[in-house]
Amino acid sequence: MKDQTHYPLCKSELKKVYTPKDYLVNGEIFDIVECSSCRLRLTSPFPDKDKIGSYYESD
């Protein structure tokens, strides 16, 4: 997993908005961050490419 401090496209700073828990798949806690420029929200840390599929395994 890779923590992000800046949005990959515009390089603007990311600010933590809230920290939810994944109750559906794996019980992990993660951050929702928002780009200070365009206001797009992302999860952080970003999952590694080889592990991202496991986050979509649910009924």
mmCIF file of the N, C-alpha and C atoms, coordinates in Angstrom:
data_MODEL
# 
_entry.id   MODEL 
# 
loop_
_atom_site.group_PDB 
_atom_site.id 
_atom_site.type_symbol 
_atom_site.label_atom_id 
_atom_site.label_alt_id 
_atom_site.label_comp_id 
_atom_site.label_asym_id 
_atom_site.label_entity_id 
_atom_site.label_seq_id 
_atom_site.pdbx_PDB_ins_code 
_atom_site.Cartn_x 
_atom_site.Cartn_y 
_atom_site.Cartn_z 
_atom_site.occupancy 
_atom_site.B_iso_or_equiv 
_atom_site.pdbx_formal_charge 
_atom_site.auth_seq_id 
_atom_site.auth_comp_id 
_atom_site.auth_asym_id 
_atom_site.auth_atom_id 
_atom_site.pdbx_PDB_model_num 
ATOM 1   N N  . MET A 1 1  ? 0.844   -1.174  0.000   1.00 0.00 ? 1  MET A N  1 
ATOM 2   C CA . MET A 1 1  ? 0.000   0.000   0.000   1.00 0.00 ? 1  MET A CA 1 
ATOM 3   C C  . MET A 1 1  ? 0.888   1.236   0.000   1.00 0.00 ? 1  MET A C  1 
ATOM 4   N N  . LYS A 1 2  ? 0.367   2.264   -0.645  1.00 0.00 ? 2  LYS A N  1 
ATOM 5   C CA . LYS A 1 2  ? 1.158   3.478   -0.776  1.00 0.00 ? 2  LYS A CA 1 
ATOM 6   C C  . LYS A 1 2  ? 0.337   4.684   -0.308  1.00 0.00 ? 2  LYS A C  1 
ATOM 7   N N  . ASP A 1 3  ? 0.803   5.355   0.754   1.00 0.00 ? 3  ASP A N  1 
ATOM 8   C CA . ASP A 1 3  ? 0.144   6.568   1.214   1.00 0.00 ? 3  ASP A CA 1 
ATOM 9   C C  . ASP A 1 3  ? 0.376   7.682   0.211   1.00 0.00 ? 3  ASP A C  1 
ATOM 10  N N  . GLN A 1 4  ? -0.651  8.476   -0.007  1.00 0.00 ? 4  GLN A N  1 
ATOM 11  C CA . GLN A 1 4  ? -0.565  9.574   -0.957  1.00 0.00 ? 4  GLN A CA 1 
ATOM 12  C C  . GLN A 1 4  ? -0.639  10.903  -0.211  1.00 0.00 ? 4  GLN A C  1 
ATOM 13  N N  . THR A 1 5  ? 0.225   11.837  -0.561  1.00 0.00 ? 5  THR A N  1 
ATOM 14  C CA . THR A 1 5  ? 0.179   13.176  0.020   1.00 0.00 ? 5  THR A CA 1 
ATOM 15  C C  . THR A 1 5  ? -0.242  14.219  -1.007  1.00 0.00 ? 5  THR A C  1 
ATOM 16  N N  . HIS A 1 6  ? -0.123  13.843  -2.318  1.00 0.00 ? 6  HIS A N  1 
ATOM 17  C CA . HIS A 1 6  ? -0.488  14.756  -3.405  1.00 0.00 ? 6  HIS A CA 1 
ATOM 18  C C  . HIS A 1 6  ? -1.251  13.982  -4.482  1.00 0.00 ? 6  HIS A C  1 
ATOM 19  N N  . TYR A 1 7  ? -2.223  14.638  -5.096  1.00 0.00 ? 7  TYR A N  1 
ATOM 20  C CA . TYR A 1 7  ? -3.020  14.020  -6.154  1.00 0.00 ? 7  TYR A CA 1 
ATOM 21  C C  . TYR A 1 7  ? -2.110  13.712  -7.351  1.00 0.00 ? 7  TYR A C  1 
ATOM 22  N N  . PRO A 1 8  ? -2.146  12.492  -7.877  1.00 0.00 ? 8  PRO A N  1 
ATOM 23  C CA . PRO A 1 8  ? -1.217  12.094  -8.937  1.00 0.00 ? 8  PRO A CA 1 
ATOM 24  C C  . PRO A 1 8  ? -1.286  12.926  -10.228 1.00 0.00 ? 8  PRO A C  1 
ATOM 25  N N  . LEU A 1 9  ? -2.437  13.476  -10.572 1.00 0.00 ? 9  LEU A N  1 
ATOM 26  C CA . LEU A 1 9  ? -2.550  14.212  -11.836 1.00 0.00 ? 9  LEU A CA 1 
ATOM 27  C C  . LEU A 1 9  ? -2.123  15.667  -11.735 1.00 0.00 ? 9  LEU A C  1 
ATOM 28  N N  . CYS A 1 10 ? -2.660  16.396  -10.774 1.00 0.00 ? 10 CYS A N  1 
ATOM 29  C CA . CYS A 1 10 ? -2.349  17.831  -10.705 1.00 0.00 ? 10 CYS A CA 1 
ATOM 30  C C  . CYS A 1 10 ? -1.303  18.164  -9.643  1.00 0.00 ? 10 CYS A C  1 
ATOM 31  N N  . LYS A 1 11 ? -0.904  17.178  -8.863  1.00 0.00 ? 11 LYS A N  1 
ATOM 32  C CA . LYS A 1 11 ? 0.130   17.331  -7.828  1.00 0.00 ? 11 LYS A CA 1 
ATOM 33  C C  . LYS A 1 11 ? -0.278  18.245  -6.673  1.00 0.00 ? 11 LYS A C  1 
ATOM 34  N N  . SER A 1 12 ? -1.586  18.528  -6.547  1.00 0.00 ? 12 SER A N  1 
ATOM 35  C CA . SER A 1 12 ? -2.066  19.344  -5.435  1.00 0.00 ? 12 SER A CA 1 
ATOM 36  C C  . SER A 1 12 ? -2.099  18.505  -4.158  1.00 0.00 ? 12 SER A C  1 
ATOM 37  N N  . GLU A 1 13 ? -2.052  19.176  -3.034  1.00 0.00 ? 13 GLU A N  1 
ATOM 38  C CA . GLU A 1 13 ? -2.036  18.512  -1.739  1.00 0.00 ? 13 GLU A CA 1 
ATOM 39  C C  . GLU A 1 13 ? -3.358  17.785  -1.468  1.00 0.00 ? 13 GLU A C  1 
ATOM 40  N N  . LEU A 1 14 ? -3.262  16.621  -0.837  1.00 0.00 ? 14 LEU A N  1 
ATOM 41  C CA . LEU A 1 14 ? -4.429  15.860  -0.416  1.00 0.00 ? 14 LEU A CA 1 
ATOM 42  C C  . LEU A 1 14 ? -4.647  16.064  1.075   1.00 0.00 ? 14 LEU A C  1 
ATOM 43  N N  . LYS A 1 15 ? -5.901  16.272  1.456   1.00 0.00 ? 15 LYS A N  1 
ATOM 44  C CA . LYS A 1 15 ? -6.253  16.492  2.852   1.00 0.00 ? 15 LYS A CA 1 
ATOM 45  C C  . LYS A 1 15 ? -7.220  15.399  3.301   1.00 0.00 ? 15 LYS A C  1 
ATOM 46  N N  . LYS A 1 16 ? -6.976  14.807  4.470   1.00 0.00 ? 16 LYS A N  1 
ATOM 47  C CA . LYS A 1 16 ? -7.865  13.759  4.976   1.00 0.00 ? 16 LYS A CA 1 
ATOM 48  C C  . LYS A 1 16 ? -9.231  14.335  5.305   1.00 0.00 ? 16 LYS A C  1 
ATOM 49  N N  . VAL A 1 17 ? -10.292 13.658  4.806   1.00 0.00 ? 17 VAL A N  1 
ATOM 50  C CA . VAL A 1 17 ? -11.660 14.098  5.043   1.00 0.00 ? 17 VAL A CA 1 
ATOM 51  C C  . VAL A 1 17 ? -12.278 13.269  6.170   1.00 0.00 ? 17 VAL A C  1 
ATOM 52  N N  . TYR A 1 18 ? -12.139 11.953  6.091   1.00 0.00 ? 18 TYR A N  1 
ATOM 53  C CA . TYR A 1 18 ? -12.601 11.070  7.170   1.00 0.00 ? 18 TYR A CA 1 
ATOM 54  C C  . TYR A 1 18 ? -11.966 9.691   7.030   1.00 0.00 ? 18 TYR A C  1 
ATOM 55  N N  . THR A 1 19 ? -12.169 8.865   8.059   1.00 0.00 ? 19 THR A N  1 
ATOM 56  C CA . THR A 1 19 ? -11.553 7.542   8.120   1.00 0.00 ? 19 THR A CA 1 
ATOM 57  C C  . THR A 1 19 ? -12.633 6.496   8.388   1.00 0.00 ? 19 THR A C  1 
ATOM 58  N N  . PRO A 1 20 ? -13.150 5.869   7.318   1.00 0.00 ? 20 PRO A N  1 
ATOM 59  C CA . PRO A 1 20 ? -14.172 4.832   7.500   1.00 0.00 ? 20 PRO A CA 1 
ATOM 60  C C  . PRO A 1 20 ? -13.553 3.448   7.685   1.00 0.00 ? 20 PRO A C  1 
ATOM 61  N N  . LYS A 1 21 ? -14.405 2.482   8.027   1.00 0.00 ? 21 LYS A N  1 
ATOM 62  C CA . LYS A 1 21 ? -14.012 1.080   8.129   1.00 0.00 ? 21 LYS A CA 1 
ATOM 63  C C  . LYS A 1 21 ? -14.786 0.301   7.072   1.00 0.00 ? 21 LYS A C  1 
ATOM 64  N N  . ASP A 1 22 ? -14.105 -0.635  6.426   1.00 0.00 ? 22 ASP A N  1 
ATOM 65  C CA . ASP A 1 22 ? -14.729 -1.492  5.417   1.00 0.00 ? 22 ASP A CA 1 
ATOM 66  C C  . ASP A 1 22 ? -15.435 -2.650  6.133   1.00 0.00 ? 22 ASP A C  1 
ATOM 67  N N  . TYR A 1 23 ? -16.738 -2.556  6.288   1.00 0.00 ? 23 TYR A N  1 
ATOM 68  C CA . TYR A 1 23 ? -17.505 -3.603  6.960   1.00 0.00 ? 23 TYR A CA 1 
ATOM 69  C C  . TYR A 1 23 ? -17.921 -4.715  6.013   1.00 0.00 ? 23 TYR A C  1 
ATOM 70  N N  . LEU A 1 24 ? -17.819 -4.505  4.705   1.00 0.00 ? 24 LEU A N  1 
ATOM 71  C CA . LEU A 1 24 ? -18.321 -5.455  3.720   1.00 0.00 ? 24 LEU A CA 1 
ATOM 72  C C  . LEU A 1 24 ? -17.320 -6.550  3.378   1.00 0.00 ? 24 LEU A C  1 
ATOM 73  N N  . VAL A 1 25 ? -16.054 -6.219  3.172   1.00 0.00 ? 25 VAL A N  1 
ATOM 74  C CA . VAL A 1 25 ? -15.104 -7.196  2.644   1.00 0.00 ? 25 VAL A CA 1 
ATOM 75  C C  . VAL A 1 25 ? -14.066 -7.648  3.666   1.00 0.00 ? 25 VAL A C  1 
ATOM 76  N N  . ASN A 1 26 ? -13.273 -6.710  4.210   1.00 0.00 ? 26 ASN A N  1 
ATOM 77  C CA . ASN A 1 26 ? -12.120 -7.154  5.000   1.00 0.00 ? 26 ASN A CA 1 
ATOM 78  C C  . ASN A 1 26 ? -11.946 -6.481  6.360   1.00 0.00 ? 26 ASN A C  1 
ATOM 79  N N  . GLY A 1 27 ? -12.786 -5.543  6.721   1.00 0.00 ? 27 GLY A N  1 
ATOM 80  C CA . GLY A 1 27 ? -12.694 -4.905  8.032   1.00 0.00 ? 27 GLY A CA 1 
ATOM 81  C C  . GLY A 1 27 ? -11.561 -3.904  8.197   1.00 0.00 ? 27 GLY A C  1 
ATOM 82  N N  . GLU A 1 28 ? -10.859 -3.588  7.123   1.00 0.00 ? 28 GLU A N  1 
ATOM 83  C CA . GLU A 1 28 ? -9.752  -2.641  7.208   1.00 0.00 ? 28 GLU A CA 1 
ATOM 84  C C  . GLU A 1 28 ? -10.256 -1.210  7.380   1.00 0.00 ? 28 GLU A C  1 
ATOM 85  N N  . ILE A 1 29 ? -9.419  -0.403  7.985   1.00 0.00 ? 29 ILE A N  1 
ATOM 86  C CA . ILE A 1 29 ? -9.684  1.025   8.131   1.00 0.00 ? 29 ILE A CA 1 
ATOM 87  C C  . ILE A 1 29 ? -8.796  1.753   7.130   1.00 0.00 ? 29 ILE A C  1 
ATOM 88  N N  . PHE A 1 30 ? -9.340  2.775   6.470   1.00 0.00 ? 30 PHE A N  1 
ATOM 89  C CA . PHE A 1 30 ? -8.598  3.528   5.462   1.00 0.00 ? 30 PHE A CA 1 
ATOM 90  C C  . PHE A 1 30 ? -9.046  4.976   5.503   1.00 0.00 ? 30 PHE A C  1 
ATOM 91  N N  . ASP A 1 31 ? -8.313  5.842   4.839   1.00 0.00 ? 31 ASP A N  1 
ATOM 92  C CA . ASP A 1 31 ? -8.664  7.264   4.798   1.00 0.00 ? 31 ASP A CA 1 
ATOM 93  C C  . ASP A 1 31 ? -9.317  7.620   3.469   1.00 0.00 ? 31 ASP A C  1 
ATOM 94  N N  . ILE A 1 32 ? -10.215 8.578   3.520   1.00 0.00 ? 32 ILE A N  1 
ATOM 95  C CA . ILE A 1 32 ? -10.732 9.251   2.325   1.00 0.00 ? 32 ILE A CA 1 
ATOM 96  C C  . ILE A 1 32 ? -10.051 10.616  2.321   1.00 0.00 ? 32 ILE A C  1 
ATOM 97  N N  . VAL A 1 33 ? -9.343  10.915  1.233   1.00 0.00 ? 33 VAL A N  1 
ATOM 98  C CA . VAL A 1 33 ? -8.627  12.184  1.112   1.00 0.00 ? 33 VAL A CA 1 
ATOM 99  C C  . VAL A 1 33 ? -9.202  12.986  -0.044  1.00 0.00 ? 33 VAL A C  1 
ATOM 100 N N  . GLU A 1 34 ? -9.060  14.297  0.033   1.00 0.00 ? 34 GLU A N  1 
ATOM 101 C CA . GLU A 1 34 ? -9.623  15.195  -0.977  1.00 0.00 ? 34 GLU A CA 1 
ATOM 102 C C  . GLU A 1 34 ? -8.529  16.088  -1.550  1.00 0.00 ? 34 GLU A C  1 
ATOM 103 N N  . CYS A 1 35 ? -8.531  16.228  -2.878  1.00 0.00 ? 35 CYS A N  1 
ATOM 104 C CA . CYS A 1 35 ? -7.590  17.107  -3.558  1.00 0.00 ? 35 CYS A CA 1 
ATOM 105 C C  . CYS A 1 35 ? -7.942  18.561  -3.230  1.00 0.00 ? 35 CYS A C  1 
ATOM 106 N N  . SER A 1 36 ? -6.943  19.327  -2.808  1.00 0.00 ? 36 SER A N  1 
ATOM 107 C CA . SER A 1 36 ? -7.187  20.722  -2.436  1.00 0.00 ? 36 SER A CA 1 
ATOM 108 C C  . SER A 1 36 ? -7.525  21.602  -3.638  1.00 0.00 ? 36 SER A C  1 
ATOM 109 N N  . SER A 1 37 ? -7.251  21.120  -4.843  1.00 0.00 ? 37 SER A N  1 
ATOM 110 C CA . SER A 1 37 ? -7.521  21.901  -6.045  1.00 0.00 ? 37 SER A CA 1 
ATOM 111 C C  . SER A 1 37 ? -8.866  21.546  -6.683  1.00 0.00 ? 37 SER A C  1 
ATOM 112 N N  . CYS A 1 38 ? -9.017  20.281  -7.080  1.00 0.00 ? 38 CYS A N  1 
ATOM 113 C CA . CYS A 1 38 ? -10.234 19.888  -7.819  1.00 0.00 ? 38 CYS A CA 1 
ATOM 114 C C  . CYS A 1 38 ? -11.314 19.253  -6.940  1.00 0.00 ? 38 CYS A C  1 
ATOM 115 N N  . ARG A 1 39 ? -10.990 18.966  -5.671  1.00 0.00 ? 39 ARG A N  1 
ATOM 116 C CA . ARG A 1 39 ? -11.930 18.420  -4.686  1.00 0.00 ? 39 ARG A CA 1 
ATOM 117 C C  . ARG A 1 39 ? -12.293 16.951  -4.933  1.00 0.00 ? 39 ARG A C  1 
ATOM 118 N N  . LEU A 1 40 ? -11.609 16.281  -5.842  1.00 0.00 ? 40 LEU A N  1 
ATOM 119 C CA . LEU A 1 40 ? -11.817 14.857  -6.063  1.00 0.00 ? 40 LEU A CA 1 
ATOM 120 C C  . LEU A 1 40 ? -11.404 14.105  -4.814  1.00 0.00 ? 40 LEU A C  1 
ATOM 121 N N  . ARG A 1 41 ? -12.178 13.064  -4.459  1.00 0.00 ? 41 ARG A N  1 
ATOM 122 C CA . ARG A 1 41 ? -11.859 12.269  -3.275  1.00 0.00 ? 41 ARG A CA 1 
ATOM 123 C C  . ARG A 1 41 ? -11.353 10.893  -3.676  1.00 0.00 ? 41 ARG A C  1 
ATOM 124 N N  . LEU A 1 42 ? -10.376 10.415  -2.921  1.00 0.00 ? 42 LEU A N  1 
ATOM 125 C CA . LEU A 1 42 ? -9.715  9.145   -3.182  1.00 0.00 ? 42 LEU A CA 1 
ATOM 126 C C  . LEU A 1 42 ? -9.547  8.379   -1.880  1.00 0.00 ? 42 LEU A C  1 
ATOM 127 N N  . THR A 1 43 ? -9.330  7.075   -1.997  1.00 0.00 ? 43 THR A N  1 
ATOM 128 C CA . THR A 1 43 ? -8.953  6.303   -0.823  1.00 0.00 ? 43 THR A CA 1 
ATOM 129 C C  . THR A 1 43 ? -7.439  6.369   -0.657  1.00 0.00 ? 43 THR A C  1 
ATOM 130 N N  . SER A 1 44 ? -7.008  6.316   0.571   1.00 0.00 ? 44 SER A N  1 
ATOM 131 C CA . SER A 1 44 ? -5.578  6.298   0.861   1.00 0.00 ? 44 SER A CA 1 
ATOM 132 C C  . SER A 1 44 ? -5.362  5.408   2.072   1.00 0.00 ? 44 SER A C  1 
ATOM 133 N N  . PRO A 1 45 ? -4.410  4.532   2.043   1.00 0.00 ? 45 PRO A N  1 
ATOM 134 C CA . PRO A 1 45 ? -3.411  4.358   1.014   1.00 0.00 ? 45 PRO A CA 1 
ATOM 135 C C  . PRO A 1 45 ? -3.982  3.666   -0.221  1.00 0.00 ? 45 PRO A C  1 
ATOM 136 N N  . PHE A 1 46 ? -3.331  3.885   -1.365  1.00 0.00 ? 46 PHE A N  1 
ATOM 137 C CA . PHE A 1 46 ? -3.724  3.194   -2.590  1.00 0.00 ? 46 PHE A CA 1 
ATOM 138 C C  . PHE A 1 46 ? -3.283  1.741   -2.484  1.00 0.00 ? 46 PHE A C  1 
ATOM 139 N N  . PRO A 1 47 ? -4.159  0.782   -2.820  1.00 0.00 ? 47 PRO A N  1 
ATOM 140 C CA . PRO A 1 47 ? -3.736  -0.624  -2.815  1.00 0.00 ? 47 PRO A CA 1 
ATOM 141 C C  . PRO A 1 47 ? -2.722  -0.888  -3.925  1.00 0.00 ? 47 PRO A C  1 
ATOM 142 N N  . ASP A 1 48 ? -1.822  -1.821  -3.681  1.00 0.00 ? 48 ASP A N  1 
ATOM 143 C CA . ASP A 1 48 ? -0.887  -2.254  -4.719  1.00 0.00 ? 48 ASP A CA 1 
ATOM 144 C C  . ASP A 1 48 ? -1.662  -2.932  -5.839  1.00 0.00 ? 48 ASP A C  1 
ATOM 145 N N  . LYS A 1 49 ? -1.153  -2.843  -7.073  1.00 0.00 ? 49 LYS A N  1 
ATOM 146 C CA . LYS A 1 49 ? -1.838  -3.410  -8.234  1.00 0.00 ? 49 LYS A CA 1 
ATOM 147 C C  . LYS A 1 49 ? -2.130  -4.901  -8.077  1.00 0.00 ? 49 LYS A C  1 
ATOM 148 N N  . ASP A 1 50 ? -1.219  -5.640  -7.466  1.00 0.00 ? 50 ASP A N  1 
ATOM 149 C CA . ASP A 1 50 ? -1.406  -7.083  -7.331  1.00 0.00 ? 50 ASP A CA 1 
ATOM 150 C C  . ASP A 1 50 ? -2.400  -7.464  -6.232  1.00 0.00 ? 50 ASP A C  1 
ATOM 151 N N  . LYS A 1 51 ? -2.830  -6.502  -5.413  1.00 0.00 ? 51 LYS A N  1 
ATOM 152 C CA . LYS A 1 51 ? -3.769  -6.793  -4.324  1.00 0.00 ? 51 LYS A CA 1 
ATOM 153 C C  . LYS A 1 51 ? -5.118  -6.095  -4.468  1.00 0.00 ? 51 LYS A C  1 
ATOM 154 N N  . ILE A 1 52 ? -5.260  -5.215  -5.442  1.00 0.00 ? 52 ILE A N  1 
ATOM 155 C CA . ILE A 1 52 ? -6.487  -4.417  -5.543  1.00 0.00 ? 52 ILE A CA 1 
ATOM 156 C C  . ILE A 1 52 ? -7.735  -5.272  -5.796  1.00 0.00 ? 52 ILE A C  1 
ATOM 157 N N  . GLY A 1 53 ? -7.587  -6.381  -6.496  1.00 0.00 ? 53 GLY A N  1 
ATOM 158 C CA . GLY A 1 53 ? -8.731  -7.250  -6.769  1.00 0.00 ? 53 GLY A CA 1 
ATOM 159 C C  . GLY A 1 53 ? -9.410  -7.784  -5.530  1.00 0.00 ? 53 GLY A C  1 
ATOM 160 N N  . SER A 1 54 ? -8.653  -7.999  -4.470  1.00 0.00 ? 54 SER A N  1 
ATOM 161 C CA . SER A 1 54 ? -9.240  -8.539  -3.234  1.00 0.00 ? 54 SER A CA 1 
ATOM 162 C C  . SER A 1 54 ? -10.229 -7.577  -2.590  1.00 0.00 ? 54 SER A C  1 
ATOM 163 N N  . TYR A 1 55 ? -10.143 -6.302  -2.910  1.00 0.00 ? 55 TYR A N  1 
ATOM 164 C CA . TYR A 1 55 ? -11.068 -5.319  -2.339  1.00 0.00 ? 55 TYR A CA 1 
ATOM 165 C C  . TYR A 1 55 ? -12.429 -5.334  -3.019  1.00 0.00 ? 55 TYR A C  1 
ATOM 166 N N  . TYR A 1 56 ? -12.558 -6.088  -4.085  1.00 0.00 ? 56 TYR A N  1 
ATOM 167 C CA . TYR A 1 56 ? -13.826 -6.162  -4.828  1.00 0.00 ? 56 TYR A CA 1 
ATOM 168 C C  . TYR A 1 56 ? -14.455 -7.544  -4.726  1.00 0.00 ? 56 TYR A C  1 
ATOM 169 N N  . GLU A 1 57 ? -13.956 -8.395  -3.843  1.00 0.00 ? 57 GLU A N  1 
ATOM 170 C CA . GLU A 1 57 ? -14.493 -9.734  -3.660  1.00 0.00 ? 57 GLU A CA 1 
ATOM 171 C C  . GLU A 1 57 ? -15.588 -9.714  -2.596  1.00 0.00 ? 57 GLU A C  1 
ATOM 172 N N  . SER A 1 58 ? -16.802 -9.533  -3.029  1.00 0.00 ? 58 SER A N  1 
ATOM 173 C CA . SER A 1 58 ? -17.939 -9.555  -2.103  1.00 0.00 ? 58 SER A CA 1 
ATOM 174 C C  . SER A 1 58 ? -19.156 -10.088 -2.833  1.00 0.00 ? 58 SER A C  1 
ATOM 175 N N  . ASP A 1 59 ? -20.130 -10.500 -2.048  1.00 0.00 ? 59 ASP A N  1 
ATOM 176 C CA . ASP A 1 59 ? -21.376 -10.992 -2.640  1.00 0.00 ? 59 ASP A CA 1 
ATOM 177 C C  . ASP A 1 59 ? -22.152 -9.815  -3.118  1.00 0.00 ? 59 ASP A C  1 
# 
